[in-house]
Structure formats: structure tokens, C-alpha cells
């Protein structure tokens, strides 16, 4: 391969496998090139990625040396992505019975779920996350993309006990939106004991679901490193969880005048 072809291949592999370490020997065998040539190619890729602000490439020297790509999202890109979603949410056609807003099509759109996953992974990439967990069903696409960018497994918390899950651990929780007691379940085949976990919730009003997930993580012996919520209503102001990262705030006090949304800023967290 020519040098520009090798650089393209290395960039493609690293971007498709974020936070996964590749040895220099892997690239020398794949590209049929000497180690010195591969090292030069990696240096060019590293510089290009850092210049674009899409992340950084970490290299390890020595006999067991390797290369790993850590994705990041700039503040400007994050605002652009979330603003596009926020603008869509303000359409009057999205208001449905009960004062809710329809957003399933946004989270199930690969383009949006992928970008939201990149944003979340960028926020928690330095925390040593070992597992991403969410509840069924709307948050699954985003949680899966986040797990991909963090290069960790995703665990799914069920809202009903299914025989296909085997033995489960369950907790009761109070739904913040309906004020009803509900139950969530996690298969015991998902071993989270002593694991560093990131909790992802698609929507928060009172925070009951997020609180239930954190209680369930405590029950199975996991360490919750963070809670990230995609859509959060400003009312009620007091949530059942205190430390969480919202991506988009939703002001639903005057639905007749149209839903108002605003982006999260670090000062608000």
C-alpha cells in the first residue's frame, strides 16, 4: 500500500473501534509494512484527529506497544447536535395526549443516537466506565452507541420479569411522572459486582426511574460513576436524584404556547 492508503486504513480502523487498543504488530501485518513506517503513519493520524477536535490518539511504546483512539466532542459540535434535536422537539405536532412529547423517532434514528452516544461517551471517557445500563425501551439505541464508543458492554434493565432473563434482581421504585410504585428487574447473568457503571435515562421528570436504577446498581454491588439523562423537564425542580448530567432541558409549563427547550450548560449542572 501507498502511504496515503495506509493512513486511510489506520484511521478507519481506529474510528470504527474507539477505546480499543491495537498493537503495532497488528498494523504491520495487516498493511505489510515495517514498524517504522507504521509509526510514522500513526503519528500523522494522531495529529490529524487532534486538529479536527474529534478526539485524541494515545500510543504506547515498547515491545507491547499499541494505539488507541479516544473519541471526543467539542463544545461547538455538541451544541450544534443538541440544538438540531431541540428545534425538532418544539414542533407543535409532537405534543401528545397527557402533556407528553413524542421523541421516539429521534432516539431511534441512527444519526441522532450515534451522535448522542458520542457526546455522552466524551463526557465520561476518563472515568474508567466498565458497563453502561439503561431501562427498556427508548434509551436503548443511545445506550448501545455510548457503550460502543466507550468499548464496554451494555446491560438492559427490564420493566417486567421475563423467563428468558433467568434469575433476576429487582427493586421497587416510585415513578416520578405517574407517582405509582413500579418494579424493575436485572438478570443476574449480568455481573455488575464491583463494576464502574454509567446509568443512562432517556427522560426525567421527577427522577423516579433514575433513582430506581441507582438503587438497583447498589443492590447488585455496582459503583455508579454517573447518571446522564437526555431530556429533563424543569418541573418539578426537586428531583429524586441530585447528581445527574442533563443534555436538553424541557420547559413544559406552557404547552399551549409551544414546548420550550434549552441546552444544558456546565453552569446549570
Secondary structure, 3 states (H helix, E strand, C coil): CCHHHHHHHHHHHHHHCCCCCEEHHHHHHHHCCCHHHHHHHHHHHHHHHHHHCCEEEEEECCCCCEEEEEECCCHHHHHHHHHHHHHHHCCHHHEECCCEECCHHHHCCHHHHHHHHHHHHHHHCCCCCCEEEEECCCCHHHHHHHHHHHCCEEEEEECCCCHHHCCEEEEEEECCCCCCEEEEEEECCCCCCCCEEEEEEEEECCCHHHHHHHHHHHHCCCEEEEEEEEEEECCCCCCCCCCCEEEEEEECCCHHHCCEEEECCHHHC
